[in-house]
Amino acid sequence: MIPELKKTAEQKMQKSLESLKTDLGKVRTGRAHTGILDHVQVDYYGSMVAITQVANVTLIDARTIGVQAWEKPMIAKVEKAIRDSDLGLNPASQGDVIRVPMPALTEERRRDMIKLIKHEGENAKIAIRNLRRDANTHLKDALKKKEVAEDEERRAQDDIQKLTDRYVSEVDRLLADKEKDLMAI
């Protein structure tokens, strides 16, 4: 029972970490990367699909993303979808290629982004701590029902605390890396 509980807690903590990584990937730094456009949806003959399903997204240089639609009629729709997204980007068509320049971030905007990522990180830490609390609650219930011995329960709580500490420090590391990215000019 205890190994299952630890495994479940670790899997859920890993999911919280993956979710944070995804959220941090959406935060724009001054450099271009193709993942920025991952959540942009394009109208493809009546249904909304991800931009990667109708176009090839590549890096032209450190501050420019290139988007090449697979079908000519899609060029205008892809360009409109990028412009209408909440990313604040201004794409420009050049023949078959849509160039998406990354505007440089102002100091104030960088500070706002850092506040945002710290908030996301804090939410991830709260989720991890809630998972610890749930696991400890299950252990206490098992102890009350005499399913586990007291020393087993204490050892399991220590293991879950070590797991929690490991994931919280990983969140801190991810935040520090992203903050360093944001402050790099």
N, CA and C of each residue as an Amber inpcrd file, in Angstrom:
protein
   555
   0.8240000  -1.2010000   0.0000000   0.0000000   0.0000000   0.0000000
   0.8680000   1.2660000   0.0000000   1.8920000   1.2880000   0.8460000
   2.7590000   2.4650000   0.9380000   3.5160000   2.7090000  -0.3630000
   4.1030000   1.6710000  -0.9800000   4.8040000   1.9190000  -2.2580000
   3.8790000   2.5010000  -3.3320000   2.6320000   2.0210000  -3.3670000
   1.6540000   2.5500000  -4.3360000   1.3840000   4.0280000  -4.0590000
   1.2330000   4.3570000  -2.7890000   0.9460000   5.7320000  -2.3910000
   2.0920000   6.6590000  -2.8040000   3.3460000   6.2110000  -2.5510000
   4.5120000   7.0170000  -2.9340000   4.5850000   7.1830000  -4.4510000
   4.3280000   6.0770000  -5.1560000   4.4040000   6.1140000  -6.6260000
   3.3570000   7.0720000  -7.1900000   2.1470000   7.0080000  -6.6640000
   1.0740000   7.9000000  -7.1140000   1.4260000   9.3510000  -6.8290000
   1.9350000   9.6210000  -5.6260000   2.3080000  10.9940000  -5.2680000
   3.3990000  11.4960000  -6.2080000   4.3950000  10.6430000  -6.4980000
   5.4900000  11.0680000  -7.3760000   4.9810000  11.3430000  -8.7920000
   4.0850000  10.4840000  -9.2880000   3.5420000  10.6920000 -10.6340000
   2.7760000  12.0200000 -10.7110000   1.9840000  12.3090000  -9.7020000
   1.2100000  13.5510000  -9.7010000   2.1180000  14.7680000  -9.5880000
   3.1930000  14.6580000  -8.7830000   4.1450000  15.7620000  -8.6650000
   4.8580000  15.9890000  -9.9970000   5.1660000  14.8940000 -10.6860000
   5.8160000  14.9980000 -11.9950000   4.8900000  15.7100000 -12.9790000
   3.5890000  15.4080000 -12.9120000   2.6260000  16.0770000 -13.7920000
   2.5640000  17.5750000 -13.4950000   2.6350000  17.9500000 -12.2190000
   2.6500000  19.3710000 -11.8510000   3.8680000  20.0550000 -12.4450000
   5.0040000  19.3600000 -12.3980000   6.2470000  19.9040000 -12.9430000
   6.1420000  20.0580000 -14.4620000   5.5890000  19.0600000 -15.1340000
   5.4170000  19.1220000 -16.5950000   4.4880000  20.2650000 -16.9820000
   3.4380000  20.4560000 -16.1960000   2.5070000  21.5470000 -16.4520000
   3.2110000  22.8930000 -16.3280000   4.0660000  23.0250000 -15.3080000
   4.8310000  24.2630000 -15.1390000   5.7580000  24.4860000 -16.3290000
   6.4240000  23.4250000 -16.7780000   7.3240000  23.5450000 -17.9310000
   6.5590000  24.0380000 -19.1580000   5.3670000  23.5070000 -19.3700000
   4.5310000  23.9270000 -20.4900000   4.1640000  25.4030000 -20.3580000
   3.7450000  25.8110000 -19.1490000   3.3760000  27.2090000 -18.9160000
   4.5650000  28.1390000 -19.1240000   5.7280000  27.7390000 -18.6400000
   6.9240000  28.5670000 -18.8010000   7.3340000  28.6580000 -20.2670000
   7.0640000  27.6090000 -21.0290000   7.3930000  27.6130000 -22.4530000
   6.5870000  28.6390000 -23.2220000   5.4210000  28.9800000 -22.7080000
   4.5630000  29.9550000 -23.3780000   4.9740000  31.3940000 -23.0810000
   5.7530000  31.5850000 -22.0090000   6.1990000  32.9330000 -21.6610000
   7.3020000  33.3370000 -22.6240000   7.1000000  34.4590000 -23.2640000
   8.0050000  34.8950000 -24.3200000   9.2310000  35.5780000 -23.7470000
  10.3980000  35.1120000 -24.1870000  11.6370000  35.8110000 -23.8540000
  12.0000000  36.6400000 -25.0820000  13.1000000  37.3380000 -25.0500000
  13.4990000  38.1560000 -26.1950000  13.8980000  37.3330000 -27.4040000
  14.3050000  36.0740000 -27.1770000  14.7280000  35.2180000 -28.2760000
  13.5370000  34.5130000 -28.8930000  13.6920000  34.1870000 -30.1680000
  12.6320000  33.4630000 -30.8670000  12.7880000  31.9670000 -30.6160000
  11.6790000  31.2700000 -30.4510000  11.6760000  29.8080000 -30.4780000
  10.3230000  29.3530000 -30.9880000  10.3210000  28.2590000 -31.7240000
   9.1130000  27.8230000 -32.4340000   7.9740000  27.4480000 -31.4880000
   8.2900000  27.0600000 -30.2610000   7.2570000  26.6620000 -29.3040000
   6.2940000  27.7800000 -28.9520000   6.6920000  29.0170000 -29.2050000
   5.8270000  30.1570000 -28.8890000   4.4990000  30.0600000 -29.6430000
   4.5480000  29.5480000 -30.8630000   3.3470000  29.4970000 -31.7020000
   2.5330000  28.2120000 -31.5110000   2.9650000  27.3120000 -30.6230000
   2.3000000  26.0180000 -30.4590000   0.8090000  26.1080000 -30.1530000
   0.3920000  27.0840000 -29.3630000  -1.0260000  27.1370000 -28.9890000
  -1.8650000  28.0440000 -29.9070000  -1.2470000  28.5730000 -30.9780000
  -1.9970000  29.4010000 -31.9300000  -2.8740000  28.4820000 -32.7970000
  -4.1540000  28.8220000 -32.8730000  -5.1120000  28.0210000 -33.6480000
  -5.4510000  28.7290000 -34.9620000  -5.5580000  27.9450000 -36.0460000
  -5.8380000  28.4900000 -37.3760000  -7.1380000  27.8730000 -37.8910000
  -7.9430000  28.6910000 -38.5720000  -9.1770000  28.2030000 -39.1770000
  -8.8140000  27.4390000 -40.4620000  -8.9400000  26.1190000 -40.4240000
  -8.6060000  25.2860000 -41.5780000  -9.8920000  24.6680000 -42.1190000
 -10.4530000  25.3250000 -43.1050000 -11.7010000  24.8730000 -43.7360000
 -12.7920000  24.5880000 -42.7130000 -12.9890000  25.5240000 -41.8050000
 -14.1010000  25.4230000 -40.8630000 -13.7560000  24.8380000 -39.5100000
 -12.5940000  24.2120000 -39.3560000 -12.2440000  23.6880000 -38.0300000
 -10.9410000  24.3200000 -37.5500000 -10.8490000  24.5330000 -36.2590000
  -9.6630000  25.1640000 -35.6860000  -8.6090000  24.0930000 -35.4020000
  -7.4120000  24.3040000 -35.9670000  -6.3150000  23.3570000 -35.7610000
  -5.0600000  24.1240000 -35.3380000  -4.1030000  23.4020000 -34.7670000
  -2.8390000  24.0220000 -34.3680000  -2.0830000  24.4710000 -35.6130000
  -1.3240000  25.5450000 -35.4750000  -0.5880000  26.1070000 -36.6000000
   0.3690000  25.0830000 -37.2100000   0.8910000  24.1810000 -36.3820000
   1.8440000  23.1790000 -36.8710000   1.1890000  22.1390000 -37.7820000
  -0.1390000  22.1110000 -37.8160000  -0.8350000  21.1640000 -38.6820000
  -1.1110000  21.7270000 -40.0730000  -0.8620000  23.0270000 -40.2570000
  -1.1050000  23.6320000 -41.5780000   0.1280000  24.3330000 -42.1300000
   1.2100000  24.3740000 -41.3220000   2.3950000  25.1050000 -41.7640000
   3.6510000  24.5380000 -41.1090000   4.7780000  24.8390000 -41.7440000
   6.0700000  24.4660000 -41.2100000   6.6070000  25.6740000 -40.4360000
   6.9360000  25.4800000 -39.1590000   7.4110000  26.5770000 -38.3160000
   8.9050000  26.3670000 -38.0600000   9.7240000  27.3450000 -38.4490000
  11.1780000  27.2320000 -38.2910000  11.7470000  28.5380000 -37.7420000
  13.0030000  28.4870000 -37.3520000  13.7090000  29.6900000 -36.9140000
  14.5140000  30.2250000 -38.0890000  14.3290000  31.4890000 -38.4200000
  15.1230000  32.1220000 -39.4760000  16.4270000  32.6260000 -38.8640000
  16.3180000  33.3030000 -37.7270000  17.4970000  33.7280000 -36.9580000
  17.0790000  33.8370000 -35.4930000  17.9400000  34.3740000 -34.6490000
  17.6830000  34.4040000 -33.2000000  16.4390000  35.1920000 -32.8130000
  16.0180000  36.1430000 -33.6410000  14.8520000  36.9700000 -33.2930000
  13.7030000  36.8550000 -34.2900000  13.7650000  35.8890000 -35.2200000
  12.7170000  35.7850000 -36.2370000  12.2860000  34.3290000 -36.4390000
  10.9710000  34.1280000 -36.4310000  10.3960000  32.8200000 -36.7280000
   9.8740000  32.8570000 -38.1590000  10.0880000  31.7890000 -38.8900000
   9.5570000  31.6660000 -40.2470000   8.4170000  30.6570000 -40.2580000
   7.3030000  31.0250000 -40.8760000   6.1550000  30.1280000 -40.9820000
   5.8350000  29.9660000 -42.4560000   5.8670000  28.7150000 -42.9310000
   5.5860000  28.4620000 -44.3350000   4.3600000  27.5550000 -44.4240000
   3.2510000  28.1400000 -44.8870000   2.0010000  27.3820000 -45.0050000
   2.1360000  26.3470000 -46.1220000   1.4950000  25.1920000 -45.9270000
   1.5850000  24.1330000 -46.9180000   0.6760000  24.3930000 -48.1150000
  -0.3390000  25.2200000 -47.9290000  -1.2520000  25.5610000 -49.0180000
  -1.2970000  27.0830000 -49.1510000  -1.2870000  27.5790000 -50.3990000
  -1.2870000  29.0330000 -50.6430000  -2.4520000  29.7540000 -49.9680000
  -3.7000000  29.2420000 -50.0680000  -4.8200000  29.9820000 -49.4600000
  -4.6910000  30.1380000 -47.9330000  -3.8450000  29.3240000 -47.3030000
  -3.7200000  29.3600000 -45.8450000  -2.7920000  30.4850000 -45.3670000
  -1.9800000  31.0580000 -46.2470000  -1.0020000  32.0720000 -45.8290000
  -1.6770000  33.2200000 -45.0800000  -2.7370000  33.7780000 -45.6750000
  -3.4300000  34.9150000 -45.0430000  -4.0730000  34.4940000 -43.7200000
  -4.6460000  33.2800000 -43.6690000  -5.2990000  32.8210000 -42.4380000
  -4.2870000  32.6040000 -41.3170000  -3.1260000  32.0400000 -41.6720000
  -2.0770000  31.8070000 -40.6670000  -1.5700000  33.1490000 -40.1280000
  -1.3450000  34.0920000 -41.0380000  -0.8650000  35.4110000 -40.6430000
  -1.8710000  36.0830000 -39.7000000  -3.1560000  35.9970000 -40.0360000
  -4.2070000  36.5910000 -39.2060000  -4.2580000  35.9140000 -37.8350000
  -4.1300000  34.5790000 -37.8070000  -4.1840000  33.8460000 -36.5420000
  -3.0340000  34.2680000 -35.6200000  -1.8370000  34.4680000 -36.1980000
  -0.6930000  34.8880000 -35.3860000  -0.9160000  36.3000000 -34.8590000
  -1.4110000  37.1900000 -35.7260000  -1.6490000  38.5810000 -35.3220000
  -2.7180000  38.6470000 -34.2310000  -3.7760000  37.8230000 -34.3600000
  -4.8880000  37.8630000 -33.4030000  -4.5840000  37.1290000 -32.0950000
  -3.4910000  36.3720000 -32.0390000  -3.1570000  35.6440000 -30.8100000
  -2.7850000  36.6590000 -29.7200000  -2.7240000  36.1640000 -28.4860000
  -2.4230000  37.0590000 -27.3690000  -0.9240000  37.2570000 -27.1540000
  -0.1290000  36.9850000 -28.1850000   1.3260000  37.0420000 -28.0400000
   1.9230000  38.4110000 -28.3630000   1.1470000  39.2960000 -28.9630000
   1.6460000  40.6230000 -29.3000000   2.6640000  40.5960000 -30.4290000
   2.4800000  39.6760000 -31.3800000   3.4160000  39.5510000 -32.5060000
   2.8240000  40.1910000 -33.7510000   3.7050000  40.6600000 -34.6470000
   3.2620000  41.3200000 -35.8630000   3.8990000  40.6360000 -37.0820000
   3.2430000  39.5930000 -37.6150000   3.8230000  38.8580000 -38.7390000
   3.7360000  39.6400000 -40.0530000   4.6400000  39.3260000 -40.9850000
   4.6480000  39.9710000 -42.2970000   4.9250000  38.9190000 -43.3630000
   4.0680000  38.8810000 -44.3910000   4.2530000  37.9110000 -45.4820000
   5.3150000  38.3940000 -46.4550000   6.1420000  37.4620000 -46.8820000
   7.1160000  37.7200000 -47.9460000   7.0340000  36.5310000 -48.8810000
   6.1870000  36.6460000 -49.8730000   5.9740000  35.5210000 -50.7870000
   5.2710000  34.3960000 -50.0580000   5.8930000  33.2110000 -50.0490000
   5.2990000  32.0470000 -49.3860000   5.6300000  31.9690000 -47.8990000
   6.5600000  32.7900000 -47.4480000   7.0100000  32.7160000 -46.0560000
   6.4480000  33.8880000 -45.2500000   5.9630000  33.5600000 -44.0480000
   5.5030000  34.5900000 -43.1200000   6.6290000  34.7660000 -42.1010000
   7.1650000  35.9810000 -42.0220000   8.2240000  36.2800000 -41.0570000
   7.5780000  36.8470000 -39.7940000   7.9550000  36.2920000 -38.6560000
   7.4150000  36.7510000 -37.3780000   8.5820000  37.2560000 -36.5260000
   8.8420000  38.5740000 -36.5660000   9.9400000  39.1040000 -35.7540000
   9.5380000  39.1830000 -34.2820000  10.4760000  38.8520000 -33.4140000
  10.2460000  38.9370000 -31.9660000  10.6330000  40.3320000 -31.4980000
   9.6860000  41.1140000 -31.0260000  10.0500000  42.4430000 -30.5210000
  10.9060000  42.3110000 -29.2610000  11.8550000  43.2070000 -29.0990000
  12.6900000  43.1870000 -27.9010000  11.8290000  43.5530000 -26.6940000
  12.0940000  42.9070000 -25.5900000  11.3210000  43.1820000 -24.3810000
  11.8920000  44.3980000 -23.6600000  11.0050000  45.2670000 -23.1960000
  11.4520000  46.4100000 -22.3960000  11.7600000  45.9230000 -20.9790000
  12.4830000  46.7110000 -20.2440000  12.8320000  46.3460000 -18.8620000
  11.5670000  46.1260000 -18.0280000  10.5840000  47.0050000 -18.2110000
   9.3370000  46.8870000 -17.4540000   8.6000000  45.5920000 -17.8080000
   8.5830000  45.2670000 -19.1090000   7.9110000  44.0400000 -19.5630000
   8.6300000  42.8050000 -19.0120000   9.9600000  42.8550000 -18.9600000
  10.7270000  41.7400000 -18.3930000  10.3520000  41.5300000 -16.9220000
  10.2390000  42.6290000 -16.1820000   9.8710000  42.5370000 -14.7520000
   8.4670000  41.9310000 -14.6040000   7.5380000  42.3500000 -15.4830000
   6.1850000  41.7910000 -15.4450000   6.2160000  40.2890000 -15.7220000
   7.0330000  39.8940000 -16.7040000   7.1470000  38.4720000 -17.0560000
   7.7210000  37.6730000 -15.8830000   8.6860000  38.2540000 -15.1870000
   9.2870000  37.5640000 -14.0370000   8.2430000  37.3870000 -12.9370000
   7.4210000  38.4250000 -12.7080000   6.3350000  38.3000000 -11.7240000
   5.3970000  37.1650000 -12.1260000   5.0890000  37.1000000 -13.4230000
   4.1900000  36.0620000 -13.9400000   4.7770000  34.6740000 -13.7110000
   6.0540000  34.4780000 -14.0580000   6.6260000  33.1320000 -13.9010000
   6.7610000  32.7600000 -12.4290000   7.0280000  33.7490000 -11.5580000
   7.1110000  33.4520000 -10.1220000   5.7460000  33.0180000  -9.5930000
   4.6970000  33.6570000 -10.1030000   3.3360000  33.2800000  -9.7160000
   3.0470000  31.8440000 -10.1670000   3.4080000  31.5260000 -11.4210000
   3.2120000  30.1640000 -11.9310000   3.9850000  29.1610000 -11.0890000
   5.2230000  29.5320000 -10.7330000   6.0490000  28.6470000  -9.9070000
   5.4440000  28.4190000  -8.5380000   4.9070000  29.4820000  -7.9560000
   4.2810000  29.3510000  -6.6420000   3.0620000  28.4340000  -6.7250000
   2.2900000  28.5590000  -7.8060000   1.1350000  27.6670000  -7.9890000
   1.5820000  26.2110000  -8.0830000   2.6940000  25.9670000  -8.7870000
   3.2050000  24.5980000  -8.9180000   3.6440000  24.0690000  -7.5500000
   4.3060000  24.9180000  -6.7570000   4.7440000  24.4970000  -5.4210000
   3.5390000  24.1750000  -4.5380000   2.5020000  25.0020000  -4.6390000
   1.2850000  24.7620000  -3.8500000   0.6700000  23.4210000  -4.2400000
   0.6300000  23.1460000  -5.5530000   0.0740000  21.8670000  -6.0190000
   0.8820000  20.6980000  -5.4620000   2.2100000  20.8280000  -5.4720000
   3.0730000  19.7590000  -4.9610000   2.8540000  19.5660000  -3.4620000
   2.7400000  20.6690000  -2.7350000   2.5220000  20.5630000  -1.2820000
   1.1420000  19.9710000  -0.9750000   0.1550000  20.2920000  -1.8000000
  -1.1720000  19.6970000  -1.6080000  -1.1170000  18.1870000  -1.8260000
  -0.3100000  17.7520000  -2.7990000  -0.1610000  16.3120000  -3.0360000
   0.5050000  15.6410000  -1.8360000   1.4810000  16.3360000  -1.2320000
   2.1250000  15.8120000  -0.0140000   1.0900000  15.6630000   1.0930000
   0.2730000  16.7040000   1.2710000  -0.7450000  16.6610000   2.3230000
  -1.7240000  15.4980000   2.0890000  -2.1510000  15.3140000   0.8360000
  -3.0740000  14.2080000   0.5270000  -2.4420000  12.8570000   0.8530000
  -1.1750000  12.6850000   0.4610000  -0.4890000  11.4160000   0.7220000
  -0.3710000  11.1850000   2.2320000  -0.0100000  12.2310000   2.9820000
   0.1080000  12.0920000   4.4370000  -1.2390000  11.7850000   5.0840000
  -2.3100000  12.3580000   4.5510000  -3.6540000  12.0710000   5.0620000
  -3.9940000  10.5910000   4.8580000  -3.6650000  10.0780000   3.6720000
  -3.9150000   8.6490000   3.4050000  -3.1060000   7.7680000   4.3620000
  -1.8690000   8.1710000   4.6450000  -1.0400000   7.4030000   5.5810000
  -1.6420000   7.4070000   6.9820000  -2.1190000   8.5790000   7.4290000
  -2.7240000   8.6730000   8.7710000  -3.9890000   7.8150000   8.8580000
  -4.7840000   7.8190000   7.7670000  -5.9910000   6.9810000   7.7380000
  -5.6200000   5.5080000   7.8310000  -4.5680000   5.1100000   7.0970000
  -4.1280000   3.7180000   7.1200000  -3.6390000   3.3380000   8.5200000
  -2.9900000   4.2840000   9.1960000  -2.5050000   4.0320000  10.5620000
  -3.6910000   3.8450000  11.5190000  -4.7080000   4.6940000  11.3610000
  -5.9070000   4.5770000  12.2150000  -6.6040000   3.2410000  12.0090000
  -6.6180000   2.7730000  10.7550000  -7.2660000   1.4970000  10.4320000
  -6.3500000   0.3130000  10.7340000  -5.1770000   0.6040000  11.2770000
  -4.1750000  -0.4080000  11.6290000  -3.7120000  -1.2000000  10.3970000
  -3.6790000  -0.5410000   9.2240000  -3.1830000  -1.1920000   8.0060000
  -1.6660000  -1.1040000   7.9200000  -1.0930000  -0.0920000   8.6020000
   0.3650000   0.0640000   8.6220000   0.8240000   0.3230000  10.0560000
   2.0790000  -0.0210000  10.3220000   2.6530000   0.2200000  11.6480000
   3.0630000   1.6890000  11.7530000   3.2370000   2.1460000  13.0170000
   3.5750000   3.5510000  13.2400000   4.9090000   3.9310000  12.6070000
   5.9240000   3.0570000  12.7670000   7.2350000   3.3780000  12.2160000
   7.2110000   3.3640000  10.6830000   6.4060000   2.4750000  10.0880000
   6.2620000   2.4580000   8.6270000   5.6470000   3.7710000   8.1380000
   4.6270000   4.2170000   8.8690000   3.9390000   5.4600000   8.4950000
   4.9040000   6.6410000   8.5900000   5.7110000   6.6800000   9.6600000
   6.6640000   7.7710000   9.8370000   7.7240000   7.7500000   8.7290000
   8.2240000   6.5630000   8.4100000   9.2170000   6.4350000   7.3270000
   8.6330000   6.8870000   5.9950000   7.3990000   6.4910000   5.7330000
   6.7310000   6.8670000   4.4820000   6.5320000   8.3770000   4.4160000
   6.1700000   8.9900000   5.5530000   6.0180000  10.4540000   5.5760000
   7.3470000  11.1410000   5.2910000   8.4390000  10.5930000   5.8350000
   9.7640000  11.1530000   5.5580000  10.0990000  11.0390000   4.0760000
   9.7860000   9.8910000   3.4890000  10.0570000   9.6900000   2.0500000
   9.2550000  10.6670000   1.2070000   7.9900000  10.8670000   1.5730000
   7.1340000  11.7890000   0.8200000   7.6400000  13.2200000   0.9790000
   8.1670000  13.5640000   2.1680000   8.7360000  14.9000000   2.3720000
   9.9760000  15.0820000   1.4980000  10.8210000  14.0460000   1.3880000
  12.0130000  14.1240000   0.5370000  11.6050000  14.3140000  -0.9190000
  10.5650000  13.5950000  -1.3140000  10.0320000  13.7120000  -2.6830000
   9.5480000  15.1390000  -2.9320000   8.8050000  15.6620000  -1.9730000
   8.2880000  17.0330000  -2.0750000   9.4320000  18.0320000  -2.1910000
  10.4400000  17.8810000  -1.3380000  11.5940000  18.7870000  -1.3810000
  12.2840000  18.7270000  -2.7410000  12.4090000  17.5220000  -3.2890000
  13.0800000  17.3600000  -4.5890000  12.3130000  18.0970000  -5.6890000
  10.9950000  17.9430000  -5.7030000  10.1940000  18.5910000  -6.7430000
  10.1290000  20.1050000  -6.5550000  10.0740000  20.5720000  -5.3120000
  10.0650000  22.0210000  -5.0540000  11.3860000  22.6350000  -5.5110000
  12.5010000  21.9440000  -5.2550000  13.7960000  22.4860000  -5.7060000
  13.8920000  22.4650000  -7.2290000  13.2660000  21.4910000  -7.8740000
  13.2350000  21.4520000  -9.3420000  12.4290000  22.6290000  -9.8870000
  11.3180000  22.9710000  -9.2310000  10.5310000  24.1450000  -9.6090000
  11.3860000  25.4030000  -9.4870000  12.1160000  25.5150000  -8.3740000
  12.9970000  26.6780000  -8.1780000  14.0510000  26.7660000  -9.2820000
  14.6090000  25.6140000  -9.6750000  15.6230000  25.5980000 -10.7250000
  15.0360000  26.0520000 -12.0570000  13.8480000  25.5520000 -12.3890000
  13.1830000  25.9560000 -13.6370000  12.9260000  27.4640000 -13.6500000
  12.4610000  28.0010000 -12.5140000  12.1840000  29.4340000 -12.4260000
  13.4640000  30.2510000 -12.5810000  14.5450000  29.8000000 -11.9500000
  15.8190000  30.5240000 -12.0550000  16.3080000  30.5360000 -13.5000000
  16.1850000  29.3940000 -14.1900000  16.6010000  29.3220000 -15.6030000
  15.7780000  30.2680000 -16.4690000  14.4710000  30.2830000 -16.2570000
  13.5920000  31.1320000 -17.0640000  13.8520000  32.6090000 -16.7660000
  14.0990000  32.9270000 -15.4900000  14.3850000  34.3100000 -15.1200000
  15.6850000  34.7670000 -15.7840000  16.6770000  33.8840000 -15.8180000
  17.9580000  34.2100000 -16.4530000  17.7280000  34.4660000 -17.9570000
  16.8710000  33.6180000 -18.5740000  16.5210000  33.8080000 -19.9910000
  15.8640000  35.1590000 -20.2210000  14.9460000  35.5160000 -19.3350000
  14.2170000  36.7750000 -19.4840000  15.1340000  37.9860000 -19.3420000
  16.0870000  37.9040000 -18.4540000  16.9480000  39.0580000 -18.2040000
  18.0860000  39.1650000 -19.2280000  18.3460000  38.0840000 -19.9630000
  19.3820000  38.1540000 -21.0030000  18.8970000  39.0580000 -22.1300000
  19.7340000  39.9410000 -22.5870000  19.3080000  40.9000000 -23.6230000
  19.8270000  40.4500000 -24.9600000
